[in-house]
């Protein structure tokens, strides 16, 4: 049977497999109820024994959990009952399972996921987390931390069209079907196309799947939103695993995505991209990312979530690709990778989100670090950020009446001194979303205290504050304007409508 025949059989089998899943409660809530909180947490930690114990004696649902989530060898008779009306023979022909004696083992990871629109089933290759397995060159990654981060960080406001670049198993495209009328997904990997097609068929979703490199399959087209979790691993210009390696040197994949995405956006359209960038000794990473953007036509908000040192980065991605850094045979890979970083003066690798919006104005870029933890997903925060940016373009803060957001708090930091507590900092803190913090001085705190929905414009408050404290009003205004602009950008202070 050819790979095309196998992929066609896989797609054809999905409608019957879906019936089995629905009949047996193999969905996100059903799996959680079956396992309970502790075993479900163990599933997330890749610890199979607690999951196996919790799923034993639980009928067809337990069989489906052990089959598709633990990659266990399961008795064929039990599997036949659990996947009916799909037969084991048809499942074997479709490349879903393989038979060994009287047992059946899955060849696919089929995982229920609820990303806000009810359960969807995501089809990928088993990743070796539950059962040791080699990572093939065309391995199709499932729902990992990076893809979940992008799900939580992608705006979900309704749009007409979405493009998912490098769709892999199709999880971002599935998510987009919850807020978009039309979804298009591309990938250079034929196996990704096959498994993404299975994901769409299993969920009865209509997604346009186009095989090809990067944006080539959609040349000349534009979309209201572009999402991408591309192969952004930083290294040599080679491809060991298609899901992570782009074949472009260092952070070339991120440069390509960020530089080209605006061409494929409708006016006002937005992009949400996961990306990595190198920190070069003696250079500002923000300037590097800025160099990838056109000088005109883009608003960009770049959020760096983490920075890894080269040794940690190489070790992490070696293990991800199935190489043990302790194995002498793997040492040349690590040495070559680290030598390449050293030759390019790489001292760190940054990772984070890049949000873009297509405009007709000179490019505006805010690139900043957001390395502290926060519980709210970024979600629609980028859209709110762009709306605040629009307001700043159209208004002079000195002429405007502003008010504190209800979730903004003021805190003073004291440290022990020779004569008791000594004040060292004044901060305003946003209590929701990204939980931004801004350090201000006492005059800044006094200015913020004067903000009222029915109060005076900022410029008049500055004049009153200057008179009360014997300060020069113009100098105080020169400090107040950038402070207020930054607080508006981050949503701690908002205009009075």
N, C-alpha and C positions, 0 to 999 in steps of 0.2 A: 504494500500500500504506500503510495507517495505521501509526502508531507501535506500536499494540498488535499488529498483524499481524507487524510487523518483530521485536518483542521475542519473540513466540511462536515465530517462525521461528528466532530466535537460540538460544533455549533448546532447541528441537528439534534444532538442528544440533550441539549440544555433545557429544552422545554419540559421534557420528562423528568429531568433531574430537579428542576424547580418544583414540580408537583410533589416530588418526594420530600424536598426540604420543607415545603409548606405543610404537608400532611403530618410531618413528624416534629414540627416546631423548631427546625434548625435555623433559628434566626438569632439576632444579637441578644434579645431579652431571654429567649429560651435557653441559650447556652449559659447565660449568667444564672438563671434560676436553677438549672441542673447542677452546675458546679458549685454554686455558692461563692461568697466573696473571697474566701481564702484560696480555694483552688483556681478561681478565675484570675486572681492576682498571680498565682504560680504560672498560669498559662502565659501571662504577659512577661514573666521572667524566664520563660523557656525551661520550666521545670516540669517534665512530663509525668513523673510518678504521682504527685497529688491529683493531677487532672485525670489520670488513668484510674486512680482509686475512686474518685468522685463520679466517674461516668460508667463504672461497672454496674451491671444489673439494672440499667436504665433504659432498656429497650432500644428501639431504632435510633433515638436521639443520641444515646451514648455511643452507639456504633459509629454514627456519622462524626461525632467529635473525635473518637479514636482514629477513625479512618483519615479524615481530611485535616485535622489539626495536630494530631500526634504522629501521623504517618506510621501507625501500627500495622502489623500483619493481622488481619481480621478474618475470622472464619467466613468462607464464601457464602454459606447459607445465611448467616446474619447480614452480610452486606447485600445479598440479593433481596432480602426483605426490606432493608433500610432504603435502598435506592429505587425500589419499584415505584412507578411502572417502567423505569429504565432497567433493562436486563444487564446482568454482568457481562454477557457476551458482547452486547453493544457498547458497554462502557469500556471494555478492553479494545474493541475496534476503534473507538474514538480517542484512545490514548489517555483515558481518565485513570484507569487502574491497570494493574498487571497481576496475573495469577501465578502463584507458586504452590504447587500441590493443591491442598484444600484451603489455602488462605489467599486473600486478596490484599494488595497494598496499593495505595494511591500513587499516581505519578504527578499529581497536581495538589497544590494548596488551594482549597476553596473555603473562603473565610467570610462569615457574616459580619457586616459592619454597618453601624448606624451613625451616619455623619450629620444627622439632623433632618433627614427626609425618610425615616424608616429604614428597615434592613435592606441592604444591598449585598450581593455575594460577589466577592472579588476573586478572580482566578489568577494564580501565579505559579511559579515553580517553588517547590519546597526549599527552604533556605538553610537546612542543616541545623536549625536551632533545636529541633525536637528529635531528629534522627540524623546521624552523621551522613553527610552526602557531599560529593564534589560539587564545586561551583563551576558550571559550564560557561564557556565564553559567551553564549547567547542567553544566559540565565535571565529570567524575567522576575524582577524583584516584586515582592508583595507589599503589603501595607506595613511600612516601617515608620520609624520616628520622623524621618524627613518628610515623608508623604503626609503623615498626620499633622505635622507642623504647618505644611502648606494648606491642608484642608482648613485648619483653624485660622490661618492667616489670610485666606482669600475672601475678598468681599463677595457677598451673596445677594446684593441688590439685583432686582430683575433686569435682564438684558436680552437683546434679541439673539446675539451670536457670541459663542466662545470658541477659542482655539486652544487646544491642549497640545503643547509641543513636547515630544518625547513621552508619549502617554504610558509606555510600559504596560502594566497590567490593566490600565484604564481607570484607576481609582479617581484621578482628578476629573476626568471626563464624566464619570458616573456622578460625582458631586455636582458638576456643572449642570447636569440635566435637571437638577432641582431648582435652578433659578434662571435657566436660559431656554429660549425657544428652539435654538439650533446649536448643536455641538459638533465640532470637527476636531479630530485627533490625529496626530502624525507620529511616526516612529520609523527609524531606519532599520530596526530589527524585524525580520519576518516572523520570528517566534513571538515577539511582542504583539504584532498585528493579529496573530492567531489567538493568543490568550486574551487580548483585549476584545476581540470579536466574541469569544466565549463569554466574557464578563457581560457584554452588552446583551447577548442572547439570553443568558441566564436571568437577567433583570428585565427583559422585554423592553429594552431601551433602543431608540433609533439614533445612533451616532455615526457620523461620516468618518470612516477610518481610511487614512491615506498613507501609503507606504512611501518613505523617502527621507532624505536628510534635512534636519532642521526645518526651515521655512520653505524649502523648495517645492513641496507638494501644493502649497497654497500661494504660489507666486501671483502677484497682481490682485490678491484679495485682501479685504480688511475685516476686522472683527471688533465687537464692542469690548471684549475682554480677552486677554491672552494670559494663560496660566502655564507655568513650566517648572518641573522638577527635573532639570536636565542632567546629563552625566557630567557633573561639575568637579569631580575629584581632580585635584591639582597634582600634576606629575609630568612625566615625559610625554612626548607626542606619540603615544602608542595606545592600542586598545587591547587590554587583557580581558576585560569584561564589559560588554556593550552597555549595561545599565549604569555604569559609573564612569567609564573612560571615554573621552570624546575624540581622542586622536589629535587634539590640539595641545600645544605646549603650555605648561603652567596653568594660568587661569584663562586661557584662550576661549574655553567654552562659555564662561560667564561674560567675557567681553563680546563674544558673538551675539549671545542672547540679548544682552542689555543694549548693545548698539543697533541691532536690527529690529527688535520688537516694535519700536515706534512706527516703523513703516507699515506694519500690519494692523494698526489700530485705526478705528474710525475717529473723527474729531470728537474729543472728549472721552475716548475709550481709554481703558486702564489695563495695566499688566501687573501680575503678581508672580514674582520669580524667586526661586531659591537660588542662591549663588555663593561662590567662594572667590576670594581674591587674596593675592599674596601681599604680605607686608615686607617690603624691601628695605634693607638697612639704609637709614638716612633719608627715606622718602615717606610722605604722608599717604596712607592707603586711600584717603578720601580723594586726593588728587588723581590717583590711579583710576578709581572708578569714574570720576568726572571725565577723564580723557576718553572714555568709551561712549559718552553721550554726544549727540549733535549739539551745536551751539544754539540751535533754534528749534522750538517746537515741542519741548518735553518738560513736564514737571516730574521731578524724581525725589522720592523719599527712600533713602537707603538706611537700613537698620542692621548694624552688626551685633549678632547675638553671642558670638563666641570667637575666641582666637586660640588656636592650638600651636604649640611649638612643633618644629619639624619632626623631631623624634617621636613624639606622641602621635602625630598625624600619620606618619608612615606605619608605625606599629598597628594603629587602629585599622587602617585600610588593608594592610597585609592580612590581618586576621579575618576581615570581612571577605576577602577573596580566597579564603581557605588556606592561607600560608601561616605557619607557626614561626614567629620571629626567633624562637629558640632553636629551630631546626637549622643545622649547618647548611643544608641545601638551599635554604631560603635567604641566607645571609647575603649572597650577591645581589638579590633584589633590593634588600634594604640599603646596602651600601651604594648601589647605583642611584637609588632614589634620593638618598641624603646627599650624595655628591652633586647631583643635579641641582638640588636646592642651594647647596653651598656655593656652587658656581654662579648662581643667579642672585646671591646675597639675600636669599629668603630667610627671614628670621621669625616668621609666623604666618599662619594661614587663617584668614578671617572667613566667617560664615554668617549668612543672614538672609534677610528679605530685601528685595528690590521692588519698589512700587513705582510705576510709571503712568503718566497721563499724557495723551496727545493734545497739544495746544497749538495756537498760532502765535505764540509769544516767545521771547527769548527764554532759553532753558533756565529753569530754577532747580537747584539741587540742594537738599539738606541730607548730609551723610553723618550719622551719629551712632554712638554706641548705646546699646540697650542690653547690657549683660546681667542686670539683676532679674530675679524671678518675678513673675506676675501671673495671676490666675486667669484673668480674662483673656480670651483669644483676641488677636488683633482684628480679625474679621473685617468689619466695615470701618475700622479706624482709619485706614488709608483714604477712604472717600471723605471722611470727616476732616482729615488733615488737608486734603486738596480744597475742600470748601472753605476752610479757615484761611488757606493761602490766597484764595480768590478774594476773600474779604480784605485781607491785608493789602492786596494790590489796589483795591478800589477805595481805601479809606486811610486817612491820616489818624493815627491813634491819638494824637493830641487834640483833635477835634471831635473825638468819639466818646460816647458814654459806654463804659465797660463795667462788668460786674464779675465777681468771683463765681466760678462754677461751684455748685453745692458740694461737690466731692473734693474741693481743694482745702487743704489744712495747712496751718502754719506751725512750725516746730522750731524751738531754739535748742541748740546743742551746747552743753556746758561740760567742761573738764575740770578736774581738781587743780586748784592753784595755791599759791602761797597764802592767800587770805580767803580760802573757801572756793566755791564754784566760780569759774571764770567762763564767761560766754565766748564761744569760738566760732559759731556759725548760726545763721538764720536761714531756714529753708522753707519753701512752699512745696507741698507734696500733693500730687493728684492721686486720689484714693481709688480710682478705677482704671480700666484700660491698661495702658503700658506703665501706669504709676510713675510718671515722670517726677523728678525732683529738680528744683532750681535753687541755687544758693543766691540769696539777696542780702542787702545790708539793712540797717535799721530804718533808714529813710525810705528804702524800697518797701519795707513792711508797713511803714506809716502810710505810704501812698496807696498800697493795696487795701489797707483798712478803710480808706476813704471812698472806695468804689461802691456805688449803690445803683440799683436798677433805675431809680428816679433821681440820681445824683448829677453831679457836674461833669463836664468833659474832662478828660485826663489833663489837658493843658491848663485848665483853671485850677485843678487840684494841685498841680506842680507849682503854680504861682503861689498859692496859699501855703504850701509846705515850705517853699523857699523863704517866704517872708517870716514864717514862724520859727525857722531854724537859722536865719541869717545866712542863707545860701544864695548863690547867683542863680536866678531862675533859668537862664539860658543853659548854663552848665548842668543844672539838675535835669532839664528837659533832654539834653543830649544823652544822659545816662538812662533816663526813664523810657525813651522811645525803644531802644533795642531790647530792654528788659521786657516791656509790654509786648513787643512783637514776638519774642520767644515764648512768652506765657500764652499768647493767643495761639501760636502755632501748635503748642502742645496741649491746648484745651484746658489749661488751668484758669484762664480768664477768657470771658466770652463777650461779644458785643451785645448790647441791649437792642433787641429787635423792635 
